Amino acid sequence: LRFIPRDIQEMYQTEMDAFMFLHDQIFADYITQVSWKVPAETAIELAALQIRRKLGNQNS
């Protein structure tokens, strides 16, 4: 059972910690239940986006 907010944008703006927790839960579910069905190119792109999100812009 999981709480899904009606307005995810509002949750992102007002409750960042709860939003990040929800993101981590959904990401973990995706990895365990869906990722093996995804083409390799898509998986690499998603991994790159995840790295960018975790590390931010390191070019400056």
PyMOL Python script that loads the backbone (N, CA, C, O; Angstrom):
from pymol import cmd

cmd.read_pdbstr("""\
ATOM      1  N   LEU A   1       0.853  -1.167   0.000  1.00  0.00           N
ATOM      2  CA  LEU A   1       0.000   0.000   0.000  1.00  0.00           C
ATOM      3  C   LEU A   1       0.898   1.229   0.000  1.00  0.00           C
ATOM      4  O   LEU A   1       1.831   1.331   0.797  1.00  0.00           O
ATOM      5  N   ARG A   2       0.605   2.157  -0.902  1.00  0.00           N
ATOM      6  CA  ARG A   2       1.442   3.349  -1.021  1.00  0.00           C
ATOM      7  C   ARG A   2       0.559   4.568  -1.255  1.00  0.00           C
ATOM      8  O   ARG A   2      -0.418   4.513  -2.003  1.00  0.00           O
ATOM      9  N   PHE A   3       0.919   5.658  -0.608  1.00  0.00           N
ATOM     10  CA  PHE A   3       0.241   6.937  -0.806  1.00  0.00           C
ATOM     11  C   PHE A   3       0.752   7.564  -2.093  1.00  0.00           C
ATOM     12  O   PHE A   3       1.958   7.731  -2.272  1.00  0.00           O
ATOM     13  N   ILE A   4      -0.158   7.909  -2.983  1.00  0.00           N
ATOM     14  CA  ILE A   4       0.193   8.632  -4.203  1.00  0.00           C
ATOM     15  C   ILE A   4      -0.552   9.971  -4.156  1.00  0.00           C
ATOM     16  O   ILE A   4      -1.782   9.995  -4.121  1.00  0.00           O
ATOM     17  N   PRO A   5       0.180  11.069  -4.155  1.00  0.00           N
ATOM     18  CA  PRO A   5      -0.469  12.384  -4.052  1.00  0.00           C
ATOM     19  C   PRO A   5      -1.246  12.737  -5.316  1.00  0.00           C
ATOM     20  O   PRO A   5      -0.935  12.257  -6.407  1.00  0.00           O
ATOM     21  N   ARG A   6      -2.240  13.566  -5.155  1.00  0.00           N
ATOM     22  CA  ARG A   6      -3.012  14.028  -6.314  1.00  0.00           C
ATOM     23  C   ARG A   6      -2.188  14.969  -7.181  1.00  0.00           C
ATOM     24  O   ARG A   6      -2.295  14.945  -8.408  1.00  0.00           O
ATOM     25  N   ASP A   7      -1.373  15.792  -6.550  1.00  0.00           N
ATOM     26  CA  ASP A   7      -0.569  16.774  -7.281  1.00  0.00           C
ATOM     27  C   ASP A   7       0.903  16.567  -6.936  1.00  0.00           C
ATOM     28  O   ASP A   7       1.395  17.080  -5.930  1.00  0.00           O
ATOM     29  N   ILE A   8       1.584  15.823  -7.768  1.00  0.00           N
ATOM     30  CA  ILE A   8       2.984  15.482  -7.513  1.00  0.00           C
ATOM     31  C   ILE A   8       3.871  16.727  -7.551  1.00  0.00           C
ATOM     32  O   ILE A   8       4.859  16.806  -6.820  1.00  0.00           O
ATOM     33  N   GLN A   9       3.524  17.699  -8.398  1.00  0.00           N
ATOM     34  CA  GLN A   9       4.301  18.944  -8.476  1.00  0.00           C
ATOM     35  C   GLN A   9       4.216  19.712  -7.162  1.00  0.00           C
ATOM     36  O   GLN A   9       5.220  20.234  -6.677  1.00  0.00           O
ATOM     37  N   GLU A  10       3.025  19.780  -6.591  1.00  0.00           N
ATOM     38  CA  GLU A  10       2.865  20.470  -5.311  1.00  0.00           C
ATOM     39  C   GLU A  10       3.644  19.749  -4.213  1.00  0.00           C
ATOM     40  O   GLU A  10       4.275  20.387  -3.370  1.00  0.00           O
ATOM     41  N   MET A  11       3.597  18.422  -4.227  1.00  0.00           N
ATOM     42  CA  MET A  11       4.356  17.653  -3.242  1.00  0.00           C
ATOM     43  C   MET A  11       5.850  17.943  -3.379  1.00  0.00           C
ATOM     44  O   MET A  11       6.555  18.099  -2.382  1.00  0.00           O
ATOM     45  N   TYR A  12       6.321  18.014  -4.618  1.00  0.00           N
ATOM     46  CA  TYR A  12       7.733  18.314  -4.869  1.00  0.00           C
ATOM     47  C   TYR A  12       8.109  19.678  -4.295  1.00  0.00           C
ATOM     48  O   TYR A  12       9.189  19.842  -3.726  1.00  0.00           O
ATOM     49  N   GLN A  13       7.223  20.648  -4.446  1.00  0.00           N
ATOM     50  CA  GLN A  13       7.517  22.013  -4.009  1.00  0.00           C
ATOM     51  C   GLN A  13       7.352  22.210  -2.507  1.00  0.00           C
ATOM     52  O   GLN A  13       8.046  23.037  -1.915  1.00  0.00           O
ATOM     53  N   THR A  14       6.444  21.464  -1.881  1.00  0.00           N
ATOM     54  CA  THR A  14       6.139  21.727  -0.474  1.00  0.00           C
ATOM     55  C   THR A  14       6.681  20.679   0.492  1.00  0.00           C
ATOM     56  O   THR A  14       6.916  20.980   1.662  1.00  0.00           O
ATOM     57  N   GLU A  15       6.880  19.455   0.018  1.00  0.00           N
ATOM     58  CA  GLU A  15       7.327  18.370   0.893  1.00  0.00           C
ATOM     59  C   GLU A  15       8.432  17.573   0.205  1.00  0.00           C
ATOM     60  O   GLU A  15       8.240  16.415  -0.165  1.00  0.00           O
ATOM     61  N   MET A  16       9.578  18.202   0.041  1.00  0.00           N
ATOM     62  CA  MET A  16      10.672  17.597  -0.718  1.00  0.00           C
ATOM     63  C   MET A  16      11.124  16.259  -0.127  1.00  0.00           C
ATOM     64  O   MET A  16      11.385  15.321  -0.880  1.00  0.00           O
ATOM     65  N   ASP A  17      11.223  16.150   1.190  1.00  0.00           N
ATOM     66  CA  ASP A  17      11.666  14.889   1.795  1.00  0.00           C
ATOM     67  C   ASP A  17      10.697  13.755   1.481  1.00  0.00           C
ATOM     68  O   ASP A  17      11.122  12.654   1.130  1.00  0.00           O
ATOM     69  N   ALA A  18       9.407  14.016   1.604  1.00  0.00           N
ATOM     70  CA  ALA A  18       8.407  12.993   1.292  1.00  0.00           C
ATOM     71  C   ALA A  18       8.435  12.648  -0.192  1.00  0.00           C
ATOM     72  O   ALA A  18       8.281  11.485  -0.566  1.00  0.00           O
ATOM     73  N   PHE A  19       8.629  13.651  -1.032  1.00  0.00           N
ATOM     74  CA  PHE A  19       8.712  13.412  -2.469  1.00  0.00           C
ATOM     75  C   PHE A  19       9.897  12.518  -2.805  1.00  0.00           C
ATOM     76  O   PHE A  19       9.763  11.581  -3.592  1.00  0.00           O
ATOM     77  N   MET A  20      11.058  12.799  -2.215  1.00  0.00           N
ATOM     78  CA  MET A  20      12.249  11.996  -2.498  1.00  0.00           C
ATOM     79  C   MET A  20      12.082  10.572  -1.982  1.00  0.00           C
ATOM     80  O   MET A  20      12.560   9.631  -2.615  1.00  0.00           O
ATOM     81  N   PHE A  21      11.415  10.395  -0.849  1.00  0.00           N
ATOM     82  CA  PHE A  21      11.144   9.058  -0.333  1.00  0.00           C
ATOM     83  C   PHE A  21      10.242   8.293  -1.298  1.00  0.00           C
ATOM     84  O   PHE A  21      10.491   7.122  -1.583  1.00  0.00           O
ATOM     85  N   LEU A  22       9.197   8.947  -1.801  1.00  0.00           N
ATOM     86  CA  LEU A  22       8.308   8.327  -2.782  1.00  0.00           C
ATOM     87  C   LEU A  22       9.083   7.975  -4.049  1.00  0.00           C
ATOM     88  O   LEU A  22       8.910   6.890  -4.604  1.00  0.00           O
ATOM     89  N   HIS A  23       9.930   8.883  -4.503  1.00  0.00           N
ATOM     90  CA  HIS A  23      10.755   8.623  -5.690  1.00  0.00           C
ATOM     91  C   HIS A  23      11.616   7.382  -5.486  1.00  0.00           C
ATOM     92  O   HIS A  23      11.687   6.522  -6.364  1.00  0.00           O
ATOM     93  N   ASP A  24      12.266   7.286  -4.334  1.00  0.00           N
ATOM     94  CA  ASP A  24      13.135   6.141  -4.062  1.00  0.00           C
ATOM     95  C   ASP A  24      12.349   4.832  -4.027  1.00  0.00           C
ATOM     96  O   ASP A  24      12.837   3.808  -4.504  1.00  0.00           O
ATOM     97  N   GLN A  25      11.139   4.854  -3.469  1.00  0.00           N
ATOM     98  CA  GLN A  25      10.296   3.658  -3.444  1.00  0.00           C
ATOM     99  C   GLN A  25       9.913   3.228  -4.858  1.00  0.00           C
ATOM    100  O   GLN A  25      10.021   2.053  -5.208  1.00  0.00           O
ATOM    101  N   ILE A  26       9.470   4.176  -5.656  1.00  0.00           N
ATOM    102  CA  ILE A  26       9.049   3.861  -7.022  1.00  0.00           C
ATOM    103  C   ILE A  26      10.238   3.398  -7.849  1.00  0.00           C
ATOM    104  O   ILE A  26      10.113   2.473  -8.652  1.00  0.00           O
ATOM    105  N   PHE A  27      11.386   4.029  -7.663  1.00  0.00           N
ATOM    106  CA  PHE A  27      12.594   3.631  -8.383  1.00  0.00           C
ATOM    107  C   PHE A  27      12.987   2.199  -8.023  1.00  0.00           C
ATOM    108  O   PHE A  27      13.333   1.413  -8.905  1.00  0.00           O
ATOM    109  N   ALA A  28      12.938   1.860  -6.746  1.00  0.00           N
ATOM    110  CA  ALA A  28      13.275   0.497  -6.311  1.00  0.00           C
ATOM    111  C   ALA A  28      12.304  -0.518  -6.908  1.00  0.00           C
ATOM    112  O   ALA A  28      12.723  -1.587  -7.352  1.00  0.00           O
ATOM    113  N   ASP A  29      11.017  -0.195  -6.921  1.00  0.00           N
ATOM    114  CA  ASP A  29      10.027  -1.082  -7.540  1.00  0.00           C
ATOM    115  C   ASP A  29      10.312  -1.257  -9.022  1.00  0.00           C
ATOM    116  O   ASP A  29      10.218  -2.366  -9.548  1.00  0.00           O
ATOM    117  N   TYR A  30      10.653  -0.187  -9.686  1.00  0.00           N
ATOM    118  CA  TYR A  30      10.965  -0.247 -11.115  1.00  0.00           C
ATOM    119  C   TYR A  30      12.155  -1.171 -11.360  1.00  0.00           C
ATOM    120  O   TYR A  30      12.113  -2.023 -12.248  1.00  0.00           O
ATOM    121  N   ILE A  31      13.206  -1.003 -10.578  1.00  0.00           N
ATOM    122  CA  ILE A  31      14.407  -1.818 -10.752  1.00  0.00           C
ATOM    123  C   ILE A  31      14.099  -3.301 -10.557  1.00  0.00           C
ATOM    124  O   ILE A  31      14.577  -4.135 -11.326  1.00  0.00           O
ATOM    125  N   THR A  32      13.316  -3.636  -9.550  1.00  0.00           N
ATOM    126  CA  THR A  32      13.062  -5.049  -9.257  1.00  0.00           C
ATOM    127  C   THR A  32      12.001  -5.678 -10.145  1.00  0.00           C
ATOM    128  O   THR A  32      12.034  -6.887 -10.371  1.00  0.00           O
ATOM    129  N   GLN A  33      11.056  -4.888 -10.655  1.00  0.00           N
ATOM    130  CA  GLN A  33       9.925  -5.486 -11.354  1.00  0.00           C
ATOM    131  C   GLN A  33       9.864  -5.200 -12.849  1.00  0.00           C
ATOM    132  O   GLN A  33       9.210  -5.946 -13.578  1.00  0.00           O
ATOM    133  N   VAL A  34      10.517  -4.153 -13.330  1.00  0.00           N
ATOM    134  CA  VAL A  34      10.342  -3.746 -14.722  1.00  0.00           C
ATOM    135  C   VAL A  34      11.652  -3.684 -15.491  1.00  0.00           C
ATOM    136  O   VAL A  34      11.677  -3.954 -16.692  1.00  0.00           O
ATOM    137  N   SER A  35      12.728  -3.336 -14.825  1.00  0.00           N
ATOM    138  CA  SER A  35      13.963  -2.996 -15.537  1.00  0.00           C
ATOM    139  C   SER A  35      14.487  -4.100 -16.437  1.00  0.00           C
ATOM    140  O   SER A  35      15.105  -3.804 -17.460  1.00  0.00           O
ATOM    141  N   TRP A  36      14.264  -5.349 -16.100  1.00  0.00           N
ATOM    142  CA  TRP A  36      14.778  -6.438 -16.937  1.00  0.00           C
ATOM    143  C   TRP A  36      14.080  -6.493 -18.291  1.00  0.00           C
ATOM    144  O   TRP A  36      14.564  -7.167 -19.201  1.00  0.00           O
ATOM    145  N   LYS A  37      12.956  -5.801 -18.444  1.00  0.00           N
ATOM    146  CA  LYS A  37      12.221  -5.783 -19.710  1.00  0.00           C
ATOM    147  C   LYS A  37      12.644  -4.618 -20.615  1.00  0.00           C
ATOM    148  O   LYS A  37      12.235  -4.556 -21.774  1.00  0.00           O
ATOM    149  N   VAL A  38      13.455  -3.705 -20.093  1.00  0.00           N
ATOM    150  CA  VAL A  38      13.816  -2.476 -20.799  1.00  0.00           C
ATOM    151  C   VAL A  38      15.016  -2.731 -21.711  1.00  0.00           C
ATOM    152  O   VAL A  38      15.961  -3.412 -21.315  1.00  0.00           O
ATOM    153  N   PRO A  39      14.982  -2.183 -22.939  1.00  0.00           N
ATOM    154  CA  PRO A  39      16.143  -2.314 -23.829  1.00  0.00           C
ATOM    155  C   PRO A  39      17.398  -1.699 -23.198  1.00  0.00           C
ATOM    156  O   PRO A  39      17.306  -0.763 -22.404  1.00  0.00           O
ATOM    157  N   ALA A  40      18.557  -2.227 -23.554  1.00  0.00           N
ATOM    158  CA  ALA A  40      19.825  -1.781 -22.965  1.00  0.00           C
ATOM    159  C   ALA A  40      20.051  -0.283 -23.160  1.00  0.00           C
ATOM    160  O   ALA A  40      20.515   0.387 -22.237  1.00  0.00           O
ATOM    161  N   GLU A  41      19.737   0.254 -24.331  1.00  0.00           N
ATOM    162  CA  GLU A  41      19.942   1.686 -24.586  1.00  0.00           C
ATOM    163  C   GLU A  41      19.113   2.546 -23.636  1.00  0.00           C
ATOM    164  O   GLU A  41      19.596   3.558 -23.127  1.00  0.00           O
ATOM    165  N   THR A  42      17.883   2.149 -23.401  1.00  0.00           N
ATOM    166  CA  THR A  42      17.019   2.890 -22.486  1.00  0.00           C
ATOM    167  C   THR A  42      17.550   2.797 -21.064  1.00  0.00           C
ATOM    168  O   THR A  42      17.541   3.786 -20.331  1.00  0.00           O
ATOM    169  N   ALA A  43      18.010   1.624 -20.672  1.00  0.00           N
ATOM    170  CA  ALA A  43      18.563   1.445 -19.329  1.00  0.00           C
ATOM    171  C   ALA A  43      19.787   2.333 -19.120  1.00  0.00           C
ATOM    172  O   ALA A  43      19.950   2.922 -18.051  1.00  0.00           O
ATOM    173  N   ILE A  44      20.642   2.431 -20.127  1.00  0.00           N
ATOM    174  CA  ILE A  44      21.830   3.282 -20.018  1.00  0.00           C
ATOM    175  C   ILE A  44      21.431   4.750 -19.885  1.00  0.00           C
ATOM    176  O   ILE A  44      22.012   5.484 -19.086  1.00  0.00           O
ATOM    177  N   GLU A  45      20.444   5.174 -20.664  1.00  0.00           N
ATOM    178  CA  GLU A  45      19.981   6.561 -20.573  1.00  0.00           C
ATOM    179  C   GLU A  45      19.390   6.851 -19.196  1.00  0.00           C
ATOM    180  O   GLU A  45      19.659   7.903 -18.616  1.00  0.00           O
ATOM    181  N   LEU A  46      18.587   5.927 -18.670  1.00  0.00           N
ATOM    182  CA  LEU A  46      18.017   6.114 -17.338  1.00  0.00           C
ATOM    183  C   LEU A  46      19.103   6.147 -16.269  1.00  0.00           C
ATOM    184  O   LEU A  46      19.018   6.922 -15.316  1.00  0.00           O
ATOM    185  N   ALA A  47      20.121   5.310 -16.425  1.00  0.00           N
ATOM    186  CA  ALA A  47      21.234   5.314 -15.468  1.00  0.00           C
ATOM    187  C   ALA A  47      21.969   6.650 -15.507  1.00  0.00           C
ATOM    188  O   ALA A  47      22.338   7.189 -14.464  1.00  0.00           O
ATOM    189  N   ALA A  48      22.180   7.180 -16.704  1.00  0.00           N
ATOM    190  CA  ALA A  48      22.853   8.476 -16.832  1.00  0.00           C
ATOM    191  C   ALA A  48      22.038   9.582 -16.164  1.00  0.00           C
ATOM    192  O   ALA A  48      22.600  10.452 -15.499  1.00  0.00           O
ATOM    193  N   LEU A  49      20.724   9.551 -16.339  1.00  0.00           N
ATOM    194  CA  LEU A  49      19.872  10.550 -15.691  1.00  0.00           C
ATOM    195  C   LEU A  49      19.927  10.419 -14.173  1.00  0.00           C
ATOM    196  O   LEU A  49      19.932  11.421 -13.459  1.00  0.00           O
ATOM    197  N   GLN A  50      19.966   9.186 -13.683  1.00  0.00           N
ATOM    198  CA  GLN A  50      20.048   8.950 -12.240  1.00  0.00           C
ATOM    199  C   GLN A  50      21.379   9.468 -11.685  1.00  0.00           C
ATOM    200  O   GLN A  50      21.410  10.071 -10.613  1.00  0.00           O
ATOM    201  N   ILE A  51      22.464   9.237 -12.404  1.00  0.00           N
ATOM    202  CA  ILE A  51      23.770   9.740 -11.978  1.00  0.00           C
ATOM    203  C   ILE A  51      23.763  11.261 -11.961  1.00  0.00           C
ATOM    204  O   ILE A  51      24.263  11.872 -11.017  1.00  0.00           O
ATOM    205  N   ARG A  52      23.203  11.876 -12.991  1.00  0.00           N
ATOM    206  CA  ARG A  52      23.125  13.336 -13.051  1.00  0.00           C
ATOM    207  C   ARG A  52      22.308  13.883 -11.886  1.00  0.00           C
ATOM    208  O   ARG A  52      22.663  14.905 -11.299  1.00  0.00           O
ATOM    209  N   ARG A  53      21.214  13.202 -11.553  1.00  0.00           N
ATOM    210  CA  ARG A  53      20.377  13.643 -10.435  1.00  0.00           C
ATOM    211  C   ARG A  53      21.137  13.528  -9.116  1.00  0.00           C
ATOM    212  O   ARG A  53      21.061  14.425  -8.277  1.00  0.00           O
ATOM    213  N   LYS A  54      21.862  12.442  -8.933  1.00  0.00           N
ATOM    214  CA  LYS A  54      22.588  12.226  -7.675  1.00  0.00           C
ATOM    215  C   LYS A  54      23.783  13.163  -7.529  1.00  0.00           C
ATOM    216  O   LYS A  54      24.042  13.668  -6.436  1.00  0.00           O
ATOM    217  N   LEU A  55      24.508  13.398  -8.609  1.00  0.00           N
ATOM    218  CA  LEU A  55      25.747  14.168  -8.528  1.00  0.00           C
ATOM    219  C   LEU A  55      25.593  15.635  -8.904  1.00  0.00           C
ATOM    220  O   LEU A  55      26.434  16.457  -8.540  1.00  0.00           O
ATOM    221  N   GLY A  56      24.545  15.967  -9.618  1.00  0.00           N
ATOM    222  CA  GLY A  56      24.369  17.341 -10.055  1.00  0.00           C
ATOM    223  C   GLY A  56      25.314  17.665 -11.197  1.00  0.00           C
ATOM    224  O   GLY A  56      25.914  16.771 -11.795  1.00  0.00           O
ATOM    225  N   ASN A  57      25.439  18.928 -11.489  1.00  0.00           N
ATOM    226  CA  ASN A  57      26.301  19.364 -12.586  1.00  0.00           C
ATOM    227  C   ASN A  57      27.722  19.536 -12.065  1.00  0.00           C
ATOM    228  O   ASN A  57      27.994  20.472 -11.314  1.00  0.00           O
ATOM    229  N   GLN A  58      28.619  18.659 -12.447  1.00  0.00           N
ATOM    230  CA  GLN A  58      30.007  18.681 -11.985  1.00  0.00           C
ATOM    231  C   GLN A  58      30.924  19.429 -12.944  1.00  0.00           C
ATOM    232  O   GLN A  58      32.138  19.434 -12.739  1.00  0.00           O
ATOM    233  N   ASN A  59      30.383  20.062 -13.985  1.00  0.00           N
ATOM    234  CA  ASN A  59      31.196  20.733 -14.994  1.00  0.00           C
ATOM    235  C   ASN A  59      31.692  22.104 -14.566  1.00  0.00           C
ATOM    236  O   ASN A  59      32.608  22.638 -15.191  1.00  0.00           O
ATOM    237  N   SER A  60      31.128  22.681 -13.541  1.00  0.00           N
ATOM    238  CA  SER A  60      31.517  24.045 -13.165  1.00  0.00           C
ATOM    239  C   SER A  60      32.640  24.083 -12.167  1.00  0.00           C
ATOM    240  O   SER A  60      33.070  25.163 -11.762  1.00  0.00           O
TER     241      SER A  60
END
""", "prot")
cmd.dss("prot")
cmd.show_as("cartoon", "prot")
cmd.util.cbc("prot")
cmd.orient("prot")
